């Protein structure tokens, strides 16, 4: 066995390798479509989507800026990371949405802080016990007072509590729902009663919140008086009775008001640009009016001279009737030109005034408002924070926050309670244990998947891809699962809940691994979709480092499962998690979800799920039709134990319903008699009738728009109301309304096509983020506004057509970086007539703004007629004609964006 110092050196080397690997990950990005989630004090939390190539962790500080012509810089903090959603806390209110926010972060900082801790670390008795796997001298005197615990404790919980208090190092092991959080809360309160200081460390804000809720339930007075709680992500959860400490910033009410004006002005940068262009155009037009008027006056003088000439003069100059008539025609033509130019100038000015009236900050005030970008936001002195923590008997926070805090805050603790011990790498775990002077309590579920690391070096695999339990097993951890009896009796307590049976999902996994029989009559449900008869094929494209498959057939099934789940009781989008083996399908699924207005459903790759509980989980294997194996599902490459733990984590996440989408014939062919095939076959045998799912999907699709919106976006509270249940009961379009349904067909097709295009536009920006480049399509306040309006515009006449083409011109053409100097512009330039048609349509319907003379407009009219002939064979006349023409244009836009997607992801 290596000596203690050698092990510390190995850990430092592993951390250096991880720092180097993290340095190679993206550190800059443009985050788009930020939604306001909540506000707490002066801080506001926004949610953004981000690609899984970005490495974010809670407590990481990010340097942000908004605006391009005028840039305002500020610092924000990552408060939580949930699947594809990033929650960011900023020190002020930026409004309901943030269209674009540039940010810079340093993912290696956490590892650098940990490395700095080890650089000066010389060891403690507790760490030496843990590293040497030697717990021969592990007992401590029994506490003088009876520990604090509720009457609801089971025998194993009570035994674990009492035994842990009499040990130097104590492991409390139990699966989810077996009472670990209650034991942790009792350990905190009992240690405080003994007059000792205890540090409670958790892996996430959710776990921290759950434990503090238990502490408050056991003894709210002690909790309020003796616990200092630190964690930004707690703002997202229900309020606690314990004040939450945080690093605060100084910002006056006056500055807050100025900044809100600044954000409004910055958010409308593109509108100001368009107004400036209109001003320039108006100036040019006025000059043309002036020149045309001068020409008209000169022609008029000549006409007057000819008309007023004497008979003698006419004879001398040979001025006949024809000459006078010709001059009069020239005068009429010049007069018409002046009138036309004046009309165009008036139209431009009218458009300018209209756009100015819609601005949140008037043009005249903009210059003064932009000066507010110089406002400095300074952090408060942390002295009060440090003193508050030192004055309490318990400090509760997360590992990431603990590493970021001043060392004087994280010191002088008699005991440390490490919750979710299986989540941490061995390097993180040992540092946390080193903070304890006398006792260390470890709460863990040893059947969960091990941690991961960016680096794949040997030291990283040894110390960062293993938790303490796999470290304790040494190399044996690659061949069999960690068993509790590997730890000495005097160091471990197991929690058993006799009245809490295993779920259907957990028993399925155990049956496959151990061959144990399964009980019957489960309350949970499995819906298994076997797609082998659909012969689905997964296209694949090469990403920067890996093959990324995606499966269109499976994606449609995922949407079906979501529709079925949302119609069940009070299930909301926030209750649903979609899991896929690789990120290729997550990219594709995000597009499909947005096309169906499912904006709040989490999508995560298999293995990226941590301490999450969802009512509904949809597992999409995406593998059908591929001629290669996926490492995450291959026990020979991934390791059976690691694969089993990964699936245990996945299945432990499900509360009620599990949907599985898989091509069983593919697995039986490629993975014959392997773990994944046995597990899928077992669950297929336990599946409910999927015909009920498809029936619910048909019901969902028949709902009126109003009722469908309630099913998709209704809150849990509203879905529990009698009003909601009655609306669902009568919400479908009845057979007697078939004629109305026929009339709605075009409207529904248009809405579906519009949503598909908008989703593809966002997907293009998401893929651009994967390449660490700016969005290919600019996102601003106006594009967000049009995105919300377009799905509800039917386009029944020429005025409607003009309106929607104006919107699409902005969304697809004017705000596109494809034709500009963009890193992906060469790939994104596709051979398509669509952009030319946009220009022609826009020029024709806005000719008064584009200085198109009559001859030019006539040519455009001919071109537009040809476009319509290509679309529906004639110039649209009826409402159905216009809607069909619009629908064909939408389909062409969709194919155009599909081509761009295929180009840029190669």
N, C-alpha and C positions, 0 to 999 in steps of 0.2 A: 504494500500500500504506500502511495506517495506520502512524503511527510507534509506537515501542515503548511509550511512555507511554500512548498512546491505547488500545492493545491491552490493557494492564493495567487501565485504567479500564473497558473493556468487560467484562473478566472479573469485576471487582468488581461491576459492575451485574448481570451474569448470576447471580452468587452471591446478591446481595440479592433478586433476583426468586425464586430457588429457596427462599430462607429464608422469604419471604412465603408461597409456595405450601405449603411444609411446615408452616408455622404453622396452616394451614387444615385439615390432616389430623388425624385422631383422635390424642389424646394420653393418653387414659385408657380403661381397659377392665377387664373381669373375665375373666381367663383361666381356663378350666375344663378338667378332666380331664388334669391333668399327670401324666406317667409318668416314673418314675425311670429314667434311662438308664445313668449310671455315677457313680462317686464317685472323686475324686482328692484325697488329703489331707483337708483339712477341707471342701472344696467338693463339692457334689453338683449334677449336671446333670439337669434335667427337660425333657421335651418337651411342648409345648402345640401345639394347632392355633390358627390365627388367620386371619382373612379378609384378602384381598389389598388391602383398603382401609387396613389398618394398615401403616405404613411403619417397618420395623425394619431395622437394620444391625448387623453384628457390632461389638462393643466398646461399644455404646450401654449406658449405665447406666440401669437402671429402678428406680423407687421402688416397693416392693411392700408389701402388707399382707395378712394373713389374719385372719379372724374378723370378727364384726359387733358382738356385745355387748362382747367384749374384743378389742381390735385390737392386733396386733403388727406393727410396721413394721421393714423391713430393706431393704438395697440389694442388687440382683442385677445380673448382667451378661449381655447377649446374646452367646452364643458362636458361634452359627451360625444361618443362616436357609436352609432347604431347602424350596422349594415352599411347602406350607401348614404346614410344621412349624417351630416356633420353639424353639430350644434355649437354655435359661436356666441360668446357673450361680449358685447361692446359697451363702453361706458356712457352711452346716451341712446336716445331713440332716433333711429334712421327712417322711421315711417313703417308702413305695413309691409312693404317689399323693398328689396335691394336688387336692382336689375343686374348690376355687375360690381364686383369688388375684387380688386387685385390684392393678393396677399403673398407674403413670404414667411416661411417657417423653417425651423431647423430640427428635423426629426431626430438628429443624433444627440441633441442636448440632454435628453434623459439618460442615455447610456454614458455620456460624458460625465454627468453628475455622479452616476453610480461608480464609474471608474475612478473618479476623484476620491470617493469614499474609500475604495479599496487601496488607493495609493498610499493612504495614511493609516490603513487598518492593520493592527498587529494581532488581533484575535481576542476572544473572550472565552471564559469557561463554557458557556452555553454553545457557542459556535464550534468550539473544539469537540464537544460531545457529538454535535450533529455531523461534523465532517468525518470524525473517526468512527462514527456509528457505535459509539460506546456509551451506554446508559446504565452502567453498573451502579453508579452512585447517583441516583435520581430522586431520592425521597427527601421531603421536607417536613418539618413539624406540622401537625394538623392546625388549621386556623383556630384561634381561641373562641371565635363566635360562629354560630350556625350560619352557613351561607344563605344568601337571598335567592329564593326560587318560588315560582307560583305553584299552586296546588295542582295545576294541570300537568305537571311534569310526569313523564313515565319513569319507570324504574331505571331504565338505562340512562336517561337524561340526568336523573338525580345522582346515580353512581358516577357518571362522567364528570359532573360538576364537583363532587366531593373529592374524587380521586385526583382531578386536575389541580385542585388547590393544594394538594399535598405532594406535588411533584415539581421538580425543577423544569423539566420539559414534558409537556403532555400533548398527545395527539388525540383529538376527538374526531372520529371518522364516522361518516354517515352519508347516505344518498340524499338527494333532494327530497324535501318534505319530511325528513326524519327528525327534525327538531334541533339542528345545529345552531341556527340563529338564536333560539331561546337559550341554549347553553352559553353561547358567547355573551349574551346580555347579562346572564346571571354571573358569569365570571367577572365582568366589568363591575357590576354593583357589589359583589362580594369582596373584590380587591379594594374598592374604595372604602368599604366598611372597615377593612383592616388598616386603614390609614395610609395605604400605599398609592403611588402614582402609576397609572396604567396607560399605555398607548395602544389604541385599537386601530389596526390597519386593514383596509378592505381594498378590493381590486376595482370597484366601481361605485359610482354615486348611488346606484340602485341597491347594492348590498349594504352600503353605509346607511342608507335611509331605512332599510328593513330592520337592521340591528337597532338603530336608535328608536324606532317605533316600539320594538320589544322592550327596550330599557325604560322608555316612558310608561309603557303599560304596566311594568313591574313596580316602578317607583318614580313617579313624575317629579317629585320634589327634589330628590337627589340628582336626577337627570338635569334639571334646570339649574341647580346650584353648583354642581361639581363637574359638568362636562363641557368642554370647549369643542365645538364642531366646525370643521373647515372643509369646504367643498363646493365648487361652483355648480356642478351638475344637479345639486339638490334643489335649485330653483325650478327645475322641470317637474318635480314631484310634489306630492301633497305636503302642506305645511307641517312642520314639527313644532313641538313645544320648546325646543332648544334653539337659542339664537345661533344663526349661521355666521361665522366669521369669514372675512374675505379681504383680499387686497383691494382697497377702494381708491377711487380717483377724486380729485377736486374739480368740480364743475359747477359754476354758479347758475342760478335760474336764468339770468340774463344771457349767459353764454349758451345755455341749452336752447333758448329761443332762437338765438342767432344761428346756431348750428342747424336747427331744423329748417330755417330758411335756406341755408347753404345747401343742404341735402336736396331740397326741392329744386333749387336752381341747377345743381350738378346733374340731377336726374333728368333734366330736360335739355341737356346740352345739344342733343340732336335737333330738337325743335328750334332752339336759338340759331343753329346752323342753317336750318331751312328758312327761317325768317330773314337771316342775313342774305341768303341767296335770292329770296324774293325782293329784298330791298335793292340788291344789285340789279336784278332784272327790271324792277320798276324804274330805276335810274336810267338804264339803257333805253327802256321803252319811252320815258319822257324825252330823252334826247332824240329818239326817232320821231316822236310827235312834233318836237320843235323843228327838226329838219324837214319833215313832211309838210308842216304848216308853212315854213318859209318857201318851200317849193310851190305849195298851193297859192300863196300870196303872189308869188312871181308869175305863175301861170294865169292867175285871175287878172293881174294887171295887164298882161299881154292880151287876154280875152277882152277886157274892157277897152283896151286901145283899138283892137280890131273892130269891135262893135261900134265904137264911137268915132271911128275915122270918117272923115268927110269923103264925098264921092270922088273928089279929085285925088285924095290920098289913096283911096282904094284902087283907083285906076293906075296911079304911078307905081304902087307897090304890088299891083296885080292881086289884090285881096278879093277873093270871090266868096261866094256862099259856102263852098266846100271847105275852104280854109277856116272860116269862122266856126263851122260845125265841128271840124276836127279839133280846133282849139277848145271848144266847149266840152267835147268828150274828154280831152285831157284834163280839163278843170274838174269835171265830174269824177274822173278816176282819182285825181289827187284828193278831192274832197272826201271820197269814200275811203281812201287810204287813211286820211287823218282821223275820220270817224272810227274806223276799225282799230287803229292804233290807240286812240283814246279809250275805246271800249276795253281793249286788252289791258291798258294801263289801269283802268278802273277795276277790272277783274283781279289784276295782280294785287292792287292795293286792298281790295276787299278781302282777298285770301290772306294777305298779310295781317290785316286787322283781326280777321277771324282767328288766326293762329295765335296772335298776341293775346286775344281775349281769353284763350284757353290756358295760358301760362299761369303757373302758381306764383311765380315771381315776375312782375312786369319787366320789360326790357330796360326801362329807365332806372330801375332799382338794382338790376343785376350786377353792375360793376361794384356797387357798394356792398352788396351781399357777398360777392366772391372774396372780398377782403377778409371775411370771417375765417377763411381757410388758414389764416395765421394764428388762430386761437391755439394756445398750448394747454394740454390736459396733463397735469402732473399727478403722480401717485401720492397718496398720503404717507406719512411716516409710519413704518411698521411697528413702532415702539409699542403702541397700544395693543396691537395684535399679539406681540410677544409677551407682554405683561399679562394679558388676559389668559393666554395658554398656560403660563407658568403658575398662575394663581389657582388653576383647577386641578383636581385629582385625576381627571381623565381627559385625554386629547384624542379625538376620533377624526380620522381623515383617510385618504386613499394613498396607496404607494406613490403614485405619480406626484401628488401634492407634497408628500413627505420629502421626496427627493428635491423638490423645487424650493422648499422652505429653508430659512436660515438654520445652520447647524445648532445654534443655541436653543431653537425651538424644539428640535427633535433630540432631546437629551434628558438625562436624569430620570429615567423611568424604571421603576422597580420591576414592572412586568410589561410584557408585550403580548397582545392577542392578535394573531395573524389569521384573518378569515379568508376563506376561499384559497387555502394553502396550495391546492393543486394547480391553480392558475399561474403561479409565479415560476419563473426559471429558478434553477438552483442558486444562481448568482444573486438574484433579487431576494430570494428567501433567506439566504444566509445573512445578508446585510440587515434585513428587518429583524432577524433573531439577535443580531449583535447589539441592538438597542436596548435589550433587556439586561438588567443587572442581576436579578434574582430568579425570575420565572418567565417561561415562554409557553403560551398556549397556542396550539395550531389546530384550526378547524378546517376540515377538508373532506372532499368526496374523491376518493382515489380512483373511481371508475371513469372520471371525466378525461377528456383528451388532454394531452400534454401541451405545454406552451410552444410557440413557434419563434423563429428568428429570421431576419432577412439574410444574414450570412449563412452560408452552407459549409463553412470551414470545420475542420475536426474539433477545435476547441469550442466553437459555437454549438455544434451538435452535442457535445459533452456537457456543457454548462448552461446553455441557453434554450436548447430544445428538450431539456429534461427538467421535470420538477424534482423536489427533494425525494419523492418516493421512488421514482425511477432511478435517481442517483443512488438511493439506499440499496436498490437491487443490484447495482453495478451493471454488468453486461447482460445479466439474466433478464433484464427488463425487455429485451428485444424478443424474448421467446415465450414468456408467459406473463399474465397480468399480475399486478401487485396484489398480494394478499395481506390482510390485516395481521395475520399470525406471523408475518415476517418480522414485525416489530416486537420487542420484548413485552411481556405482560405488564410490567411496571411502568410502561410509558404510553400505552394506548388504551382508549375506551371506544367501544363501538356502540353506535346508537341504533336501536332496533325499535321499530314501531309496529307492534303486533296488530294494531287496529287499522293500520294503513297499508292495504295490499298494494302490490306492484300494479302499475298501469298495464294496459294491453300492450303498449309499445315496449315497455321494459321487459315484460315476460316473453314477448316475441324474440327479443335479442338474446335473453338468457336461454330460451329453448334451443336456439340455433347454436349457441356457444357450448352449452353444457348438455344438451339433449334431454333437458328436464321437461316433464309434461306440463301443459298449460291448463289453468282452471277455466271455468266458463263464466258467462254472464258479466261481461265488462260494461262499464258505463261509457268508456271511450269508443271511438269508431275509426275504422280504416276504410278508405275508399281507394281501390286499386284500379288504375286504368292501364290495361295491357294494350299497347299500341302495335303489337306485332302484325295485325291484319291491315294496318294502315300503311305499312311499308314506308315509314317515315325515313327521311335521309337528313343527316346533319351536315350542312355545308361547313366548311372550315376555312379560316384564313390565318395567315401567319402574322402574329403580333411581333413585338420587338424581341420577345424572349421565348414565347411559347405558342403552341397551336391553340387556337380559340374556336371551338365548335359552337354552333347554335342550331336549334331545331325548331322549325316553324310549326310543325304538327304538334309538338309537345307544348309550344307556347300557346296555341289555341286551347289546348286542354287546361293549361294553367288558368287562362281567363275563365273557362267554364267552371273550374273549381272555385275561383274567387266569387263568381256570381252566385253559385250555390251557397257558399259560406255566408255571404252578406245577407242572404234571405233567411238565414237561420237565427231566429231570436233577435238578440241585441248585438250581434257581432258587427264590429266596425272595421275599417281598413287597418287601424292601429293594432287590431288583434291578430293580424295575418302576417306570416313570414313565408317567403318563397326561398327555397334552398336549391342550388344547382352545384354539380361537381366542379365546374370551371367558370371563369369569369366571362368567357365568350357568350354564354347563354344569359348571364346577368345583364350584359350590355343590351342584347336583343330584347330581353324581357322588359327592361325599363321603358323602351320605346312602346312596346305593346300595352303596358300598363297605362302609360300616359294617353295613348290613343283611346282608352276606355275610361278616362277620367279617374283612374286609380292612382292618385298622387302620393298617398301616405302609406302604401304597403312596402314593407322592407324586403329587400332582395339581397341575399348573401351567398357567397361561395361556401361549399361544404368545408368545414374546418375553421371557418372564421366566426363561428357562433360561440359566444361566451356568456354564461350566466344569464341567459335570456329565457323568458317564459312567455309563450304565445298560446292563445286559445286554439288557433288553427295553424298548421304547418303544411306546406305543399312542397314535396320533394320531387323535383324534376330531374331525372337521370340524364337527359339530353344526349345519350350516347348512341341511340339507334342509328344504324347505317354507317358508323365509323369503322374504318379498317385498322384501327390501332386501339390499344387499351389506355384507359385513363388511370394514371397513377393513384389518384385518390380512392379508386374503387378496386384496386388490384392488391390483394393481400400479399402476393409474392414480392411486389416491388415496394409497397407501402408498409408492409408488416401487419400480420394478422392482429396483433395486440393493439397497435396504434389505430388500425382501421376499426376494430371493435370499440375502442374508447371514443373514437370520433363519432361513430353511430350512436353510442350510448349518450353522448352529449346532445346529438341531434334529437334523439327520441325522448330524452328527458326534458326537452324544451316544449314538447307538445302537452297541452292541457286536456284537450277534448277530441279534436279531429285531425287525423293525418291523411293527407292525399298523396298517393304515389303514382307517378307517371313513368312507365318503363316498357320497353320492348323485351318481353321475357324470352322470345326466341333468340334474340341477340345474346343475352346473358347466358342462356343455356348452351349456346354454341361457343362463345368466347370464354366464358368463365364456368365451365361445367364442373359441378361438384365443389365449387368454391364458396367462400363465406357469403359474398354479396348475392349470389344466385340462391343459396339456401334461405337467406333472409327474405329476399323478394318473393320466393315461392311460398314461404310461411305466411307472409302478410297477404299475399294474394288469396290464400285459403281462408283468411279471416275477414276478407273484404265484405262490406255492405254491397247491396245491389246498386251499381253505378247508374242504372237506368233512372233512379230517383234523382240523381244529380243532373242528368240531361233533361229530365222533366222540369226541374227547377230553372234550368238555363232557359228553356223555352218560355217559362212563365216570366222570367226576368226580361227577356227580349220583347215580350208583349206588353210590358208596363208602359204607361204613358210617360212622357218626358218628366212631368212633375213628380210622379211617384218614383221613377227611376232615380231621380236626383236625391230623393229622401233615402232610398236604399243605399246609394253610393256614399253620401256625405252626412247622413243623419248621425247625431251623437248617440252614445249609448243610452243616455237618459231618455232622449226622445223615442228611441226604438223600444223602450220598455213601456211606453204609454199606450193606452187603449186607442187613442186617435190614430197612431201609426199603424197598429194592427188592423184597424178598420180600413184604412186607406190601402194597405197591401191587399186585403181581402177583395176589394172592389177596384183595384188599380189596373188590372189587365184589360186590354181592349177586347170587348166581347164579340161573338160571332155576328151579332146584329150590326156591328160597326165595321164590317169588312170593307164597305165602300169608303169609309173614312180611312181605313188602313191603307187602301190602294192609293188614296190621295196623299197619304203621308209617306209613301214609298220613296219618292224623289227627295223629299225633305230629309228623311233618315239617311239615304245614300249620300246626300251632300254633306250632312253633319259628320257621318263616318269618315268620308274622304278628307274633310277639313281637319278633323282630329288626327287622322293618320299623318297628314302633311306636317302639322304642327309638332307632332311627336318625332317625326323624322328630322325636322329642323333642330330640335333639341338634342336628338341622338347624334347628329353630326357634330354638335358642339361638345358632347360628352366624349366622343371618339377623339376629337381634337385635344381634349384634356389628357387623354391617355398618352398622347405624344408630347405632352407638356408644352402645348402651343396655345395661343389665344383662341377664342371661339371663332369659327368661320362665319358665324352670323352674329352681328352685334345685337346685344340685348339692351333695351332701354325702356323708359316708361311707356313710350308709344307702342312699341312692339308688344309689351305686356298687355296693354289696353286692347290692341287688335286681336291678340291671342284669345282674350276672354270674349270678344264680341263676335268673331268670325263664325264659330260653330252655330250661331243662332240666326245667321243671315241666309235667307232662302234664294235671293237673286231671281225675282219674278219679272223684272222689266229692265229697261236700258239704264235707268237711274240706279237701280240696285247693282247692275253689272259694273257701272262706273265706280260705285262705292267700293265694291269688293276688290276690283282690280287695283284701285288706289292702295288698298290695304296690302294686297299680295305684292304689289310693286315695292312697297317698303320692306316687307318681311323677307322676300326672296331675292330682290334685286338691289335696292338701294342700301340695305344694311348688310349686304354680303361682302365678305373679305376675299371671296374666291377670285375675283378679278383684280385684286390689289396685291400688294407685296406681303403675302402671308406665307409662312413656311410650308403649308400644305397646298398652296394655290396651284402648283403645277399638277399635283395629283387630282385636285378637285375640278380642274377645267375639263369639262366633258363636251363632246360634240352634240349639242342640242340647240334647237331653234327656239326653245322656250324663252330665253332671256331677250332675244330679238322681238318675239311676239309681245313680251311685256312692254318693251320700249315703244312698239308701234301702238299698242292698245292705250298706253298711258298718254302718248303724244296726241292720239286722236281724241280721246275723251277729255284731255286737258290742254287743247291746242291754244286756248286763250292765254295760257301761262308759258307756252313754249315758243311763242313767236312764229307759229306755223302760218305761212301765207296761204291764200286760197289754193294756189296751184299745189303746194305741198300737202295741204289737207286733202285735196282731191286724190292725190297719189296714195296717201294714207288710207283714205276711204276704200280705194280699190284693194289695197293690201288687207284691210280689216275684213272686207267682203270675202276675200279668198280664205282668210282664217276661219270665218264662220262657215263657209262652204265645206272646208275640210272637216269641221266639227260636226255639223248637223245637216249639211247639204243645202242650206239656205240661210238667209238673214233671219235671226230670231224674230218672231212676231208675238206669239202667245206666251203666257207665263210658263207653260211646259217647255216651249222652245228655249226660252232663256235659261231655265233650270237645267235642261239637258246640255245646253252649250256650256254652262258653268261646270257641270259635272264632268264633262269630257276634259275641260281645262284642268280641273283638279286631278283627274287621273293622270294627265300628262305631267303635272307638277310632281306627283307622287313618284312616277317612274324616273323623272329627272333627279330627284333627291336620292332615290334608291341607287342610281348610277354613281352619284357622288359618294355615298356611303361605301359602296363596293370598291371604289377607287382609293379612297383614303385609308381604308383599313388593310390594304394589301401590304 
